[in-house]
């Protein structure tokens, strides 16, 4: 009695590969370059490539034990059939799987290991070139890293035509420094960052982005370039940026501190002014006013605005356009403008002015400031400033021995001996040339005393 055999259905790709391995395929080889292989070379290809399937990364491809067993040979044939199916679609599916499952690396060999070694070393014969061609086509489209001379097994044309380049290469092509190129690329979101397990980062961008970055670079200036163009110190430009007088293309307030300032050329051109008055000897430049004018905080920005808006007229040859730093204004006009500007918003006095208001000598007023009895603030390049409120507060809280002696018709020396209140400042207290008392210590709650 003949026992019936179980029939196993196989896909067309498996049947085609099996027939080819037996040397009996009758199918045209167009679109199937592997069919051009001799039977021996095809067997070798299946032997090495059949283990590479989606989800599998064999550690020892080509070293297969018990290949004569159906249970071992069947998955190998199935894997090879999927590898060669709809060439190179099946192959690229395997590459995508290897690519996605590998540790992040800039090395092509490490990323696609051990397949890389198989197709470039184990299957190095010329008849397998179509596999390497398909692999390098995949790299051209999907490899986010760069290729260089270290990728010596790849075709020279593959390395030279690879579309990904580094930031330094982009900077060289654009004609700017690397920091500027990096900021331009970040602004356009043009580069890909490869973050490796070691913590190292690599940035690459597509060559097509260079044209856009070049156009962008032609329209911006670095802080140093803008400083030279406008004849203004970089520190003053930062103040103008902070005050929204200049709108940067790339700002350190939104990027990391190491980011480069990039200023649109249109913004720089807005800071050119046209002269409207004849030049004269009693003029000075905006640059010199900013440098030597002892301006307070915020006044440099106000000065630039005053020139831009025509509040301070520019002197020079008729209708000549000059950068804001080289703009020439009348010295007296600038002095009057500064005095008016401060008068409208400043309620502070110099220590000398406060001394006159209090009827004291300058030395006495400085002693009171030093002792903290007359509240004042110290400003950079300006010195001590006494708010008007502090002057009034001092008059309410303290009284001079000389004022008490005059009001009571006594000599200061005798009154000092007789008074029960202790002075808070004076020759024997802190070295101040006059004695001062707290009013509450002298009068209690009855603080009424006519102030001279």
GIGI-V627776 format. One record per residue. PHI is phi as a letter, one per 30 degrees, with the letter a starting at -180 (NA if undefined). PSI is psi in radians with two decimals (NA if undefined). D_FIRST is the distance of its C-alpha to the first C-alpha in Angstrom with 2 decimals. Layout:
BEGIN
phi->PHI psi->PSI d_first->D_FIRST
phi->PHI psi->PSI d_first->D_FIRST
END
This chain:
BEGIN
phi->NA psi->2.24 d_first->0.00
phi->d psi->2.22 d_first->3.79
phi->d psi->2.31 d_first->6.36
phi->d psi->2.49 d_first->9.44
phi->c psi->2.51 d_first->12.59
phi->d psi->2.25 d_first->15.94
phi->c psi->2.29 d_first->18.50
phi->c psi->2.14 d_first->22.01
phi->d psi->2.37 d_first->24.91
phi->c psi->2.66 d_first->27.78
phi->d psi->2.86 d_first->31.37
phi->d psi->-0.66 d_first->32.95
phi->d psi->-0.66 d_first->35.07
phi->d psi->-0.75 d_first->32.16
phi->d psi->-0.73 d_first->30.38
phi->d psi->-0.77 d_first->33.70
phi->d psi->-0.72 d_first->34.37
phi->d psi->-0.75 d_first->30.94
phi->d psi->-0.71 d_first->31.44
phi->d psi->-0.66 d_first->34.96
phi->d psi->-0.43 d_first->33.87
phi->c psi->-0.04 d_first->31.68
phi->i psi->0.40 d_first->34.67
phi->b psi->0.39 d_first->33.17
phi->d psi->2.54 d_first->34.87
phi->c psi->0.32 d_first->36.56
phi->c psi->2.46 d_first->38.63
phi->e psi->2.50 d_first->42.42
phi->d psi->0.00 d_first->43.84
phi->d psi->2.22 d_first->46.79
phi->i psi->-0.07 d_first->47.03
phi->b psi->1.31 d_first->44.35
phi->d psi->-0.43 d_first->46.37
phi->d psi->-0.34 d_first->43.58
phi->d psi->-0.23 d_first->41.76
phi->d psi->-0.23 d_first->44.64
phi->d psi->2.57 d_first->43.59
phi->d psi->2.88 d_first->42.03
phi->e psi->-0.75 d_first->38.48
phi->d psi->-0.78 d_first->39.95
phi->d psi->-0.59 d_first->42.53
phi->d psi->-0.72 d_first->40.05
phi->e psi->-0.75 d_first->37.84
phi->d psi->-0.73 d_first->41.02
phi->d psi->-0.80 d_first->41.98
phi->d psi->-0.71 d_first->38.64
phi->e psi->-0.69 d_first->38.89
phi->c psi->-0.56 d_first->42.33
phi->c psi->-0.31 d_first->42.26
phi->d psi->-0.40 d_first->38.80
phi->d psi->-0.25 d_first->40.04
phi->d psi->1.84 d_first->42.88
phi->b psi->2.88 d_first->41.89
phi->d psi->2.17 d_first->44.04
phi->j psi->-0.06 d_first->44.74
phi->b psi->2.40 d_first->43.88
phi->b psi->1.50 d_first->46.39
phi->d psi->2.47 d_first->44.66
phi->d psi->-0.50 d_first->47.04
phi->b psi->1.18 d_first->45.56
phi->d psi->2.46 d_first->43.96
phi->j psi->-0.28 d_first->42.33
phi->c psi->1.52 d_first->41.72
phi->b psi->2.08 d_first->38.06
phi->d psi->2.65 d_first->36.16
phi->h psi->0.69 d_first->32.40
phi->d psi->-0.29 d_first->32.14
phi->d psi->-0.22 d_first->28.94
phi->d psi->2.43 d_first->27.14
phi->d psi->-0.66 d_first->25.71
phi->d psi->-0.40 d_first->27.53
phi->c psi->-0.72 d_first->30.75
phi->d psi->-0.62 d_first->30.31
phi->e psi->-0.96 d_first->29.19
phi->d psi->-0.49 d_first->32.54
phi->d psi->-0.76 d_first->34.46
phi->d psi->-0.71 d_first->33.10
phi->d psi->-0.74 d_first->33.63
phi->d psi->-0.73 d_first->37.15
phi->d psi->-0.68 d_first->38.03
phi->d psi->-0.73 d_first->36.80
phi->d psi->-0.62 d_first->39.06
phi->d psi->-0.75 d_first->41.83
phi->c psi->-0.10 d_first->41.84
phi->d psi->2.36 d_first->41.15
phi->h psi->0.94 d_first->44.01
phi->e psi->2.29 d_first->46.05
phi->c psi->0.43 d_first->48.19
phi->e psi->-0.87 d_first->47.53
phi->d psi->-0.71 d_first->44.66
phi->d psi->-0.77 d_first->46.68
phi->d psi->-0.53 d_first->49.76
phi->d psi->-0.72 d_first->47.85
phi->d psi->-0.74 d_first->47.05
phi->d psi->-0.74 d_first->50.71
phi->d psi->-0.67 d_first->52.02
phi->d psi->-0.78 d_first->49.91
phi->d psi->-0.73 d_first->51.14
phi->d psi->-0.81 d_first->54.67
phi->d psi->-0.48 d_first->54.74
phi->c psi->-0.16 d_first->53.27
phi->d psi->2.73 d_first->55.52
phi->d psi->2.55 d_first->58.86
phi->d psi->2.20 d_first->61.78
phi->a psi->2.71 d_first->62.98
phi->c psi->0.04 d_first->64.90
phi->c psi->2.13 d_first->62.64
phi->d psi->-0.74 d_first->59.91
phi->e psi->-0.82 d_first->58.20
phi->d psi->-0.69 d_first->58.14
phi->d psi->-0.73 d_first->57.07
phi->c psi->0.25 d_first->54.02
phi->d psi->2.48 d_first->53.18
phi->c psi->0.11 d_first->50.84
phi->d psi->-0.63 d_first->49.77
phi->e psi->-0.81 d_first->53.24
phi->d psi->-0.64 d_first->52.86
phi->d psi->-0.86 d_first->49.42
phi->d psi->-0.34 d_first->50.59
phi->c psi->-0.23 d_first->53.98
phi->b psi->-1.00 d_first->53.16
phi->d psi->-0.60 d_first->49.47
phi->c psi->0.89 d_first->48.91
phi->d psi->-0.13 d_first->52.44
phi->d psi->2.64 d_first->51.52
phi->e psi->-0.52 d_first->53.08
phi->d psi->-0.31 d_first->49.76
phi->c psi->0.21 d_first->49.30
phi->e psi->-0.54 d_first->52.72
phi->d psi->-0.51 d_first->51.25
phi->d psi->-0.77 d_first->50.00
phi->d psi->-0.64 d_first->53.49
phi->d psi->-0.77 d_first->55.05
phi->d psi->-0.65 d_first->53.00
phi->d psi->-0.76 d_first->53.90
phi->d psi->-0.47 d_first->57.58
phi->d psi->-0.69 d_first->57.45
phi->d psi->-0.77 d_first->56.26
phi->e psi->-0.71 d_first->59.15
phi->e psi->-0.67 d_first->61.61
phi->c psi->-0.56 d_first->60.64
phi->c psi->-0.28 d_first->59.75
phi->d psi->2.03 d_first->61.48
phi->d psi->-0.25 d_first->64.59
phi->d psi->-3.01 d_first->66.03
phi->c psi->2.84 d_first->67.83
phi->c psi->2.52 d_first->66.77
phi->b psi->-2.95 d_first->69.07
phi->d psi->-0.35 d_first->69.35
phi->d psi->-0.33 d_first->67.50
phi->d psi->1.06 d_first->64.33
phi->d psi->-0.34 d_first->64.51
phi->d psi->-0.29 d_first->60.84
phi->d psi->2.73 d_first->61.13
phi->d psi->2.53 d_first->62.48
phi->e psi->-0.68 d_first->66.27
phi->d psi->-0.57 d_first->66.14
phi->d psi->-0.75 d_first->63.87
phi->d psi->-0.81 d_first->66.45
phi->d psi->-0.57 d_first->69.42
phi->c psi->0.06 d_first->68.01
phi->d psi->2.32 d_first->66.70
phi->d psi->-0.10 d_first->68.39
phi->c psi->2.36 d_first->69.17
phi->b psi->2.87 d_first->72.51
phi->d psi->2.93 d_first->74.47
phi->d psi->-0.79 d_first->77.66
phi->e psi->-0.67 d_first->79.82
phi->d psi->-0.70 d_first->78.36
phi->d psi->-0.72 d_first->79.06
phi->d psi->-0.73 d_first->82.57
phi->d psi->-0.70 d_first->83.24
phi->d psi->-0.60 d_first->82.03
phi->d psi->-0.54 d_first->84.14
phi->j psi->0.55 d_first->87.18
phi->b psi->3.00 d_first->87.62
phi->d psi->2.92 d_first->87.23
phi->d psi->-0.65 d_first->83.97
phi->d psi->-0.74 d_first->85.28
phi->d psi->-0.76 d_first->86.19
phi->d psi->-0.69 d_first->82.88
phi->d psi->-0.74 d_first->81.01
phi->d psi->-0.66 d_first->83.06
phi->d psi->-0.77 d_first->82.66
phi->d psi->-0.67 d_first->78.89
phi->d psi->-0.70 d_first->78.84
phi->d psi->-0.66 d_first->80.97
phi->d psi->-0.02 d_first->78.60
phi->h psi->0.81 d_first->75.51
phi->c psi->-0.20 d_first->74.50
phi->c psi->2.82 d_first->73.02
phi->c psi->2.33 d_first->69.92
phi->c psi->2.17 d_first->70.43
phi->c psi->1.95 d_first->67.84
phi->c psi->1.98 d_first->68.27
phi->c psi->2.84 d_first->66.78
phi->d psi->-0.46 d_first->66.04
phi->d psi->-0.18 d_first->69.09
phi->j psi->-0.21 d_first->71.30
phi->d psi->2.52 d_first->72.16
phi->c psi->2.46 d_first->72.26
phi->b psi->2.39 d_first->71.80
phi->c psi->2.27 d_first->72.86
phi->b psi->2.71 d_first->71.59
phi->b psi->2.79 d_first->72.20
phi->d psi->2.51 d_first->71.02
phi->d psi->-0.48 d_first->73.22
phi->d psi->-0.41 d_first->73.65
phi->d psi->-0.32 d_first->75.58
phi->d psi->-0.66 d_first->78.24
phi->d psi->-0.78 d_first->79.86
phi->d psi->-0.71 d_first->80.33
phi->d psi->-0.60 d_first->81.58
phi->d psi->-0.76 d_first->84.00
phi->d psi->-0.66 d_first->85.45
phi->d psi->-0.72 d_first->85.77
phi->d psi->-0.61 d_first->87.37
phi->d psi->-0.31 d_first->89.90
phi->c psi->0.10 d_first->90.98
phi->b psi->2.88 d_first->91.56
phi->b psi->2.63 d_first->93.79
phi->d psi->2.92 d_first->93.59
phi->d psi->-0.68 d_first->96.22
phi->d psi->-0.75 d_first->97.99
phi->d psi->-0.75 d_first->98.08
phi->d psi->-0.64 d_first->99.37
phi->d psi->-0.79 d_first->101.97
phi->d psi->-0.69 d_first->103.30
phi->d psi->-0.70 d_first->103.23
phi->c psi->-0.08 d_first->105.12
phi->h psi->0.73 d_first->107.43
phi->b psi->2.51 d_first->106.47
phi->d psi->2.65 d_first->105.32
phi->d psi->-0.60 d_first->101.66
phi->d psi->-0.67 d_first->102.77
phi->d psi->-0.60 d_first->104.57
phi->d psi->-0.68 d_first->101.54
phi->d psi->-0.66 d_first->99.47
phi->d psi->-0.70 d_first->102.14
phi->d psi->-0.62 d_first->101.98
phi->d psi->-0.78 d_first->98.19
phi->d psi->-0.53 d_first->98.51
phi->c psi->0.12 d_first->101.09
phi->i psi->0.33 d_first->98.84
phi->d psi->-0.58 d_first->101.34
phi->c psi->2.29 d_first->98.56
phi->c psi->1.87 d_first->94.94
phi->d psi->2.71 d_first->92.67
phi->d psi->-0.66 d_first->89.31
phi->b psi->2.19 d_first->87.94
phi->c psi->2.49 d_first->89.72
phi->d psi->-0.23 d_first->89.64
phi->d psi->-0.34 d_first->89.90
phi->c psi->-0.22 d_first->86.35
phi->c psi->3.09 d_first->84.82
phi->d psi->2.77 d_first->84.83
phi->d psi->-0.49 d_first->88.19
phi->d psi->-0.04 d_first->87.24
phi->d psi->2.59 d_first->86.66
phi->d psi->2.42 d_first->89.05
phi->d psi->2.33 d_first->91.44
phi->b psi->2.20 d_first->90.90
phi->c psi->2.20 d_first->93.57
phi->e psi->2.46 d_first->93.26
phi->d psi->-0.52 d_first->95.89
phi->d psi->-0.62 d_first->96.95
phi->d psi->-0.65 d_first->97.93
phi->d psi->-0.71 d_first->100.00
phi->d psi->-0.50 d_first->101.68
phi->d psi->-0.34 d_first->102.79
phi->c psi->0.42 d_first->104.92
phi->c psi->2.43 d_first->107.11
phi->b psi->2.76 d_first->110.54
phi->c psi->2.27 d_first->113.22
phi->d psi->2.50 d_first->116.82
phi->b psi->-0.16 d_first->119.44
phi->b psi->2.62 d_first->122.66
phi->d psi->2.57 d_first->124.61
phi->d psi->2.71 d_first->124.06
phi->a psi->2.99 d_first->126.81
phi->d psi->-0.49 d_first->127.73
phi->d psi->0.84 d_first->127.21
phi->b psi->2.78 d_first->123.44
phi->b psi->2.79 d_first->120.43
phi->d psi->2.78 d_first->116.71
phi->d psi->-0.65 d_first->114.06
phi->e psi->-0.81 d_first->112.51
phi->d psi->-0.59 d_first->115.75
phi->d psi->-0.73 d_first->116.17
phi->d psi->-0.57 d_first->112.73
phi->d psi->-0.70 d_first->113.42
phi->c psi->0.00 d_first->117.05
phi->d psi->0.02 d_first->117.72
phi->h psi->0.85 d_first->116.85
phi->d psi->2.59 d_first->114.72
phi->d psi->3.05 d_first->113.29
phi->e psi->2.23 d_first->109.73
phi->j psi->-0.31 d_first->108.62
phi->d psi->-0.43 d_first->111.73
phi->d psi->-0.71 d_first->110.04
phi->d psi->-0.74 d_first->107.68
phi->d psi->-0.62 d_first->110.63
phi->d psi->-0.80 d_first->112.55
phi->d psi->-0.75 d_first->109.76
phi->d psi->-0.70 d_first->109.46
phi->d psi->-0.65 d_first->113.23
phi->d psi->-0.76 d_first->113.18
phi->d psi->-0.68 d_first->110.14
phi->c psi->0.06 d_first->111.67
phi->i psi->0.13 d_first->115.11
phi->d psi->-0.71 d_first->116.92
phi->c psi->2.05 d_first->118.01
phi->d psi->2.50 d_first->119.02
phi->c psi->2.30 d_first->117.87
phi->c psi->2.59 d_first->120.55
phi->l psi->-3.11 d_first->120.08
phi->e psi->2.51 d_first->120.21
phi->e psi->2.21 d_first->119.89
phi->h psi->0.60 d_first->116.35
phi->c psi->2.27 d_first->114.79
phi->c psi->2.22 d_first->111.32
phi->b psi->2.68 d_first->110.86
phi->d psi->2.67 d_first->108.28
phi->e psi->-0.63 d_first->109.26
phi->d psi->-0.52 d_first->110.13
phi->c psi->-0.02 d_first->112.65
phi->d psi->2.33 d_first->114.20
phi->c psi->2.23 d_first->117.94
phi->b psi->2.74 d_first->119.73
phi->d psi->2.38 d_first->123.32
phi->d psi->-0.77 d_first->123.98
phi->d psi->-0.66 d_first->126.24
phi->d psi->-0.73 d_first->123.79
phi->d psi->-0.69 d_first->121.03
phi->d psi->-0.76 d_first->123.35
phi->d psi->-0.72 d_first->124.38
phi->d psi->-0.75 d_first->120.80
phi->d psi->-0.72 d_first->119.72
phi->d psi->-0.75 d_first->122.66
phi->d psi->-0.70 d_first->121.93
phi->d psi->-0.75 d_first->118.24
phi->d psi->-0.60 d_first->118.99
phi->d psi->-0.56 d_first->121.69
phi->d psi->-0.38 d_first->119.36
phi->b psi->-0.07 d_first->116.66
phi->c psi->2.23 d_first->118.13
phi->c psi->0.37 d_first->120.01
phi->c psi->2.66 d_first->120.44
phi->b psi->2.75 d_first->123.53
phi->d psi->2.90 d_first->124.17
phi->d psi->-0.62 d_first->125.79
phi->d psi->-0.75 d_first->129.07
phi->d psi->-0.70 d_first->128.87
phi->d psi->-0.67 d_first->128.06
phi->d psi->-0.78 d_first->131.04
phi->d psi->-0.70 d_first->133.39
phi->d psi->-0.57 d_first->132.05
phi->d psi->-0.11 d_first->132.65
phi->i psi->0.59 d_first->136.02
phi->c psi->2.84 d_first->134.99
phi->d psi->2.70 d_first->135.19
phi->e psi->-0.73 d_first->132.04
phi->d psi->-0.67 d_first->131.90
phi->d psi->-0.74 d_first->132.02
phi->d psi->-0.72 d_first->129.23
phi->d psi->-0.64 d_first->126.97
phi->d psi->-0.71 d_first->127.72
phi->d psi->-0.65 d_first->126.73
phi->d psi->-0.76 d_first->123.45
phi->d psi->-0.63 d_first->122.79
phi->d psi->-0.20 d_first->123.53
phi->i psi->0.12 d_first->121.17
phi->d psi->-0.59 d_first->123.96
phi->c psi->1.84 d_first->123.79
phi->d psi->2.31 d_first->120.14
phi->b psi->2.86 d_first->118.98
phi->b psi->2.58 d_first->115.87
phi->c psi->2.12 d_first->115.51
phi->c psi->2.54 d_first->113.91
phi->d psi->2.28 d_first->112.66
phi->i psi->-0.01 d_first->115.31
phi->c psi->-0.74 d_first->117.54
phi->j psi->-2.83 d_first->118.75
phi->d psi->2.38 d_first->119.67
phi->b psi->2.28 d_first->119.61
phi->c psi->1.93 d_first->121.34
phi->d psi->2.58 d_first->120.13
phi->e psi->-0.60 d_first->122.98
phi->d psi->-0.58 d_first->121.54
phi->d psi->-0.61 d_first->122.02
phi->d psi->-0.81 d_first->125.66
phi->d psi->-0.67 d_first->126.25
phi->d psi->-0.69 d_first->124.40
phi->d psi->-0.77 d_first->126.56
phi->d psi->-0.57 d_first->129.73
phi->d psi->-0.53 d_first->128.58
phi->c psi->-0.46 d_first->127.58
phi->b psi->2.74 d_first->130.19
phi->b psi->2.48 d_first->133.91
phi->d psi->2.56 d_first->136.01
phi->e psi->-0.66 d_first->138.88
phi->d psi->-0.67 d_first->141.13
phi->d psi->-0.69 d_first->140.38
phi->d psi->-0.76 d_first->141.19
phi->d psi->-0.70 d_first->144.42
phi->d psi->-0.73 d_first->145.55
phi->d psi->-0.60 d_first->144.77
phi->c psi->0.03 d_first->146.56
phi->i psi->0.61 d_first->149.45
phi->b psi->2.87 d_first->148.72
phi->d psi->2.48 d_first->148.21
phi->e psi->-0.71 d_first->144.57
phi->d psi->-0.77 d_first->145.43
phi->d psi->-0.72 d_first->147.20
phi->d psi->-0.65 d_first->144.57
phi->d psi->-0.67 d_first->141.78
phi->d psi->-0.66 d_first->143.57
phi->d psi->-0.45 d_first->144.23
phi->d psi->2.43 d_first->140.80
phi->d psi->-0.51 d_first->138.46
phi->d psi->2.55 d_first->135.35
phi->c psi->2.39 d_first->133.68
phi->d psi->2.58 d_first->133.06
phi->c psi->-0.20 d_first->129.43
phi->a psi->2.58 d_first->130.48
phi->l psi->3.13 d_first->133.56
phi->e psi->-0.66 d_first->135.26
phi->c psi->-0.03 d_first->134.75
phi->c psi->-1.03 d_first->131.25
phi->b psi->0.19 d_first->129.18
phi->i psi->-0.03 d_first->131.80
phi->d psi->2.53 d_first->132.18
phi->d psi->-0.26 d_first->135.73
phi->b psi->2.69 d_first->136.20
phi->c psi->2.46 d_first->135.57
phi->b psi->2.47 d_first->133.24
phi->b psi->2.70 d_first->132.68
phi->d psi->2.32 d_first->130.15
phi->e psi->-0.67 d_first->131.96
phi->d psi->-0.50 d_first->130.53
phi->d psi->-0.51 d_first->132.03
phi->d psi->-0.78 d_first->135.43
phi->c psi->-0.10 d_first->135.66
phi->i psi->-2.32 d_first->133.08
phi->d psi->-0.18 d_first->131.87
phi->c psi->1.53 d_first->135.00
phi->c psi->0.15 d_first->133.93
phi->d psi->2.10 d_first->136.48
phi->a psi->2.25 d_first->138.45
phi->d psi->2.18 d_first->139.72
phi->c psi->2.26 d_first->137.93
phi->d psi->NA d_first->140.14
END
